[in-house]
């Protein structure tokens, strides 16, 4: 179609208006593939009860015809969403990458599609992502809340739309909803107990934001280990900072300036630990020998770092899988009281810790 446009009596400019291509229907796909519409519908919804040959034939027809599945419309028709929202705080932390693997492995078998959103630990971004999840009519949300300002109002907002939510890794006080995570208090105590057993008495707790429930619980474990060993805690040895490699380098530089530096450090997570060890090498020091380092999470990189990192295993894949399974049960109608699945941590001893020389 050609439309002629005249501007203030000047030259007529022809504008070619592109006609919209008609939307390919599922019925057309079924006819093209030589199957029933019901079979084609099962395939686009991820059913595993269809033969591989039939599935491939329908998928090839979808590619040839340019079919796009309107998931939102399908959700409205069925009153049941096959889409789940996953909201995490940071994509560059391998902990969340491994958690995502666990979520996908658990949900793929039930035919769910996961929409991933990253908040960068910002409340405004979290609110925007939750609004987007609501617009897409997700069936449920797995949420690792931002460290600051997340309140039970966030959960109530989802409940108003009858959308179940499972918190992971970090809790929200008084939220009264499902939660899956590691026992951070026990994990923190195990990490510091190990350092004390090696003879360390001046132990720093480095990195992470104190607004986070995970930080508070790990610090509580740090304090309990000192208390049980009868060792006084120096408050100067608690340094907060971004839970990143850069944050680890930053806090390490600060403690090296102390008149009496610590002989060991317990880091908020493995990523902070990697920054600490990098900072030690920059200063001409040897991680594990000049300063004992313990992390938290046991992400895959911990085993191959140099030196390999002693850490607390937080089993992120298992956390993700448990959260996904619990959310699936909620979507299918489970209505009992909120559940708290607390996994047991494990100390993984590697090369980054040696006995104290003092």
VOGU-3710 file (C-alpha; in Angstrom, 3 decimals, decimal comma):
1> xxxxxxxxxx> 0,000/0,000/0,000  1,353/3,470/-0,915  0,257/6,581/1,000  0,908/10,086/-0,417  1,909/12,752/2,084  1,812/16,492/1,295  3,637/18,897/3,630  2,649/22,602/3,459  1,980/22,485/-0,267  5,482/21,292/-1,033
11> xxxxxxxxxx> 6,602/18,206/-2,878  4,476/15,144/-2,379  6,551/12,452/-0,673  5,500/8,870/-1,287  5,625/6,698/1,813  5,424/2,981/1,498  3,416/1,519/4,345  4,388/-2,046/5,125  1,411/-4,341/5,572  1,421/-6,498/8,663
21> xxxxxxxxxx> 1,964/-10,156/8,037  -1,017/-12,209/9,257  -0,231/-14,072/12,477  0,341/-17,758/11,954  -2,110/-19,852/13,960  -1,512/-23,103/15,770  -4,115/-24,732/13,496  -1,997/-23,813/10,474  1,066/-25,316/12,124  -0,833/-28,528/12,883
31> xxxxxxxxxx> -2,075/-28,833/9,281  1,397/-28,135/7,905  2,918/-30,827/10,160  0,100/-33,298/9,548  -0,923/-33,605/13,194  -3,964/-32,621/15,229  -4,187/-29,176/16,818  -4,279/-30,869/20,234  -0,931/-32,567/19,549  0,622/-29,285/18,371
41> xxxxxxxxxx> -0,716/-27,575/21,504  0,893/-30,178/23,769  4,253/-29,653/22,060  4,306/-25,847/22,383  3,365/-26,227/26,047  6,371/-28,485/26,656  4,621/-31,814/27,168  6,954/-34,820/27,379  4,270/-37,296/26,275  4,915/-36,799/22,545
51> xxxxxxxxxx> 7,320/-38,833/20,435  10,575/-37,173/19,406  9,773/-37,622/15,703  6,401/-35,870/16,022  7,899/-33,117/18,155  10,634/-32,428/15,590  8,102/-32,368/12,753  5,928/-29,791/14,537  8,919/-27,659/15,561  10,137/-27,634/11,956
61> xxxxxxxxxx> 6,684/-26,464/10,792  6,773/-23,708/13,404  10,141/-22,528/12,083  9,058/-22,649/8,439  5,806/-20,786/9,049  7,227/-18,333/11,601  4,844/-19,338/14,378  5,198/-17,537/17,728  3,469/-18,971/20,801  1,323/-16,356/22,567
71> xxxxxxxxxx> 1,988/-17,539/26,108  0,080/-14,731/27,829  -3,070/-15,458/25,824  -2,691/-19,156/26,550  -2,408/-18,441/30,256  -5,599/-16,391/30,144  -7,474/-19,162/28,352  -6,341/-21,906/30,691  -6,367/-19,857/33,913  -3,009/-21,506/34,618
81> xxxxxxxxxx> 0,383/-20,027/33,817  3,318/-22,132/32,668  5,676/-19,179/33,225  7,673/-18,606/36,415  9,591/-15,473/37,381  13,062/-15,713/38,932  14,381/-12,476/40,441  18,004/-12,414/41,627  20,273/-9,638/42,864  23,338/-10,116/40,657
91> xxxxxxxxxx> 24,021/-12,128/37,534  27,831/-11,998/37,759  27,928/-13,905/41,060  28,346/-17,613/40,150  26,216/-18,537/43,177  23,137/-17,301/41,313  24,212/-18,938/38,062  24,360/-22,272/39,864  21,054/-21,575/41,628  19,494/-20,889/38,205
101> xxxxxxxxxx> 20,669/-24,304/36,978  18,863/-25,954/39,886  15,672/-23,992/39,185  15,701/-24,925/35,499  16,399/-28,604/36,099  13,439/-28,827/38,469  10,980/-26,790/36,362  11,861/-27,994/32,854  10,414/-31,442/33,532  7,061/-29,831/34,406
111> xxxxxxxxxx> 6,969/-27,700/31,242  7,587/-24,289/32,815  9,336/-21,369/31,173  11,516/-19,192/33,441  11,707/-15,400/33,054  14,916/-14,139/34,672  15,319/-10,657/36,122  18,315/-9,053/37,864  17,877/-6,252/40,419  21,558/-5,347/40,929
121> xxxxxxxxxx> 20,513/-5,177/44,605  18,378/-2,063/43,937  14,877/-1,740/45,436  13,510/0,342/42,523  14,710/-2,266/40,030  13,131/-5,040/42,090  9,768/-3,215/42,094  9,951/-2,760/38,310  10,745/-6,417/37,729  7,890/-7,586/39,933
131> xxxxxxxxxx> 5,515/-5,304/38,000  6,760/-6,884/34,781  6,199/-10,359/36,195  2,623/-9,374/37,034  2,077/-8,026/33,507  3,251/-11,344/32,061  0,873/-13,154/34,410  3,504/-15,499/35,802  2,269/-18,457/37,786  4,727/-17,850/40,615
141> xxxxxxxxxx> 7,919/-16,044/41,597  11,213/-17,209/43,099  12,759/-14,143/44,720  16,171/-13,406/46,208  15,283/-10,034/47,762  17,501/-6,959/47,659  19,491/-6,302/50,804  17,968/-2,913/51,636  14,352/-1,883/52,150  12,645/-5,120/51,114
151> xxxxxxxxxx> 9,631/-5,556/53,366  6,663/-7,891/53,642  4,727/-5,392/51,479  6,571/-6,787/48,471  5,164/-10,233/49,222  1,667/-8,894/49,893  1,669/-7,221/46,487  2,125/-10,610/44,835  -0,404/-12,263/47,120  -3,061/-9,751/46,058
161> xxxxxxxxxx> -2,817/-11,332/42,600  -2,833/-14,873/44,041  0,749/-15,395/42,858  2,776/-17,681/45,144  6,320/-16,611/46,002  9,298/-18,528/47,389  12,228/-16,619/48,863  15,738/-17,970/48,302  19,136/-17,269/49,880  17,975/-14,129/51,721
171> xxxxxxxxxx> 14,927/-13,858/53,957  12,460/-11,026/54,594  11,554/-10,547/58,282  7,861/-11,163/59,076  7,056/-11,999/55,435  5,298/-15,230/56,449  6,024/-16,991/53,173  7,999/-19,957/51,867  11,780/-19,761/52,161  14,631/-22,000/50,980
181> xxxxxxxxxx> 18,223/-21,399/52,009  21,296/-22,600/53,824  21,753/-22,433/57,619  23,932/-19,323/57,578  24,419/-19,195/61,361  25,778/-22,732/61,484  27,870/-22,110/58,374  29,424/-18,978/59,845  30,239/-20,770/63,065  31,785/-23,717/61,197
191> xxxxxxxxxx> 34,049/-21,382/59,206  35,357/-19,570/62,272  35,599/-22,758/64,348  37,951/-24,099/61,679  40,163/-21,006/61,867  40,217/-21,090/65,670  41,185/-24,781/65,566  44,167/-23,751/63,427  45,265/-21,410/66,211  43,936/-18,122/64,853
201> xxxxxxxxxx> 42,595/-15,682/67,427  42,497/-12,448/65,465  39,926/-13,189/62,748  38,231/-10,574/60,543  34,753/-10,791/58,996  34,958/-9,127/55,584  32,546/-7,916/52,908  28,837/-7,933/52,262  26,032/-5,601/53,368  24,809/-5,769/56,971
211> xxxxxxxxxx> 21,235/-5,106/55,741  21,174/-8,623/54,271  19,665/-11,407/56,386  22,416/-13,741/55,120  25,102/-11,304/56,325  23,492/-10,962/59,757  23,206/-14,728/60,204  26,791/-15,400/59,091  28,037/-12,686/61,420  26,031/-14,230/64,246
221> xxxxxxxxxx> 27,824/-17,525/63,580  31,143/-15,632/63,611  30,302/-14,187/67,039  29,101/-17,528/68,443  32,332/-19,263/67,476  34,371/-16,596/69,278  32,099/-16,734/72,310  32,311/-20,523/72,608  36,112/-20,370/72,320  36,373/-17,580/74,904
231> xxxxxxxxxx> 38,002/-15,211/72,396  37,153/-11,515/72,563  35,952/-9,976/69,302  37,611/-6,793/68,077  34,790/-4,732/66,424  37,377/-3,123/64,119  37,751/-6,486/62,384  34,226/-6,317/60,958  34,371/-4,520/57,616  31,375/-4,305/55,282
241> xxxxxxxxxx> 31,636/-3,726/51,559  30,247/-4,763/48,154  29,923/-8,541/47,810  32,214/-8,485/44,763  35,858/-9,145/43,874  36,463/-5,401/43,876  34,861/-5,200/47,309  37,190/-7,933/48,548  40,262/-6,065/47,307  39,015/-2,884/48,974
251> xxxxxxxxxx> 38,484/-4,379/52,448  41,769/-6,293/52,242  43,673/-3,055/51,632  42,026/-1,558/54,701  42,952/-4,374/57,087  46,545/-4,364/55,873  46,779/-0,812/57,212  45,835/-1,896/60,742  48,572/-1,636/63,414  47,748/-5,252/64,258
261> xxxxxxxxxx> 46,286/-6,947/61,149  44,302/-10,180/61,529  45,953/-13,531/60,852  42,794/-14,937/59,253  39,629/-13,720/57,525  36,147/-15,146/57,090  34,583/-13,604/53,981  30,889/-13,015/53,365  31,036/-15,103/50,186  33,499/-16,771/47,827
271> xxxxxxxxxx> 33,548/-13,843/45,423  34,772/-11,525/48,198  37,363/-14,177/49,068  38,734/-14,143/45,514  39,121/-10,362/45,775  40,915/-10,721/49,104  43,348/-13,264/47,683  43,969/-11,083/44,626  44,662/-8,113/46,896  47,131/-10,170/48,923
281> xxxxxxxxxx> 49,058/-11,099/45,786  49,109/-7,428/44,733  50,676/-6,613/48,119  53,352/-9,281/47,657  51,749/-11,634/50,174  50,728/-15,276/49,833  47,072/-16,238/50,445  46,866/-19,110/52,920  50,379/-18,534/54,218  50,454/-14,839/55,179
291> xxxxxxxxxx> 46,688/-14,688/55,749  44,265/-17,604/56,122  41,102/-17,146/54,040  37,710/-18,868/54,314  34,796/-18,130/51,988  31,125/-19,055/51,836  29,089/-20,738/49,037  31,568/-23,227/47,484  30,931/-22,084/43,932  32,761/-24,159/41,308
301> xxxxxxxxxx> 35,597/-21,644/40,958  36,570/-22,218/44,612  38,083/-25,608/43,787  40,316/-24,287/40,988  41,402/-20,913/42,383  45,053/-20,401/43,322  45,259/-21,339/46,097  42,100/-23,437/46,178  39,611/-21,899/48,588  38,515/-23,317/51,920
311> xxxxxxxxxx> 34,818/-22,476/52,107  31,349/-23,370/53,351  29,255/-25,315/50,833  25,891/-23,606/50,380  24,703/-25,980/47,599  23,116/-23,289/45,354  21,839/-25,834/42,793  20,053/-27,737/45,563  18,611/-24,477/46,940  17,273/-23,639/43,471
321> xxxxxxxxxx> 15,828/-27,103/42,912  14,052/-27,121/46,289  12,637/-23,637/45,695  11,376/-24,613/42,243  9,720/-27,796/43,493  8,025/-25,939/46,356  6,786/-23,228/43,981  5,418/-25,897/41,614  3,448/-27,378/44,508  2,034/-23,938/45,374
331> xxxxxxxxxx> 1,025/-23,292/41,772  -0,758/-26,658/41,744  -2,793/-25,689/44,798  -0,793/-26,563/47,920  -2,320/-24,408/50,674  -0,693/-25,438/53,953  1,330/-23,088/56,194  4,486/-21,432/54,805  7,419/-23,815/54,683  11,047/-23,141/55,573
341> xxxxxxxxxx> 13,550/-25,490/53,970  16,920/-24,938/55,652  19,772/-26,951/54,150  22,797/-28,002/56,172  26,136/-26,358/55,308  29,400/-28,261/55,011  32,978/-27,143/55,555  35,192/-27,831/52,522  38,876/-27,638/53,511  41,367/-26,686/50,790
351> xxxxxxxx> 44,651/-24,766/50,519  43,745/-21,209/51,570  44,085/-21,922/55,309  47,202/-22,791/57,255  47,834/-22,869/61,011  48,612/-19,602/62,748  52,302/-18,849/63,253  51,580/-16,503/66,183
//
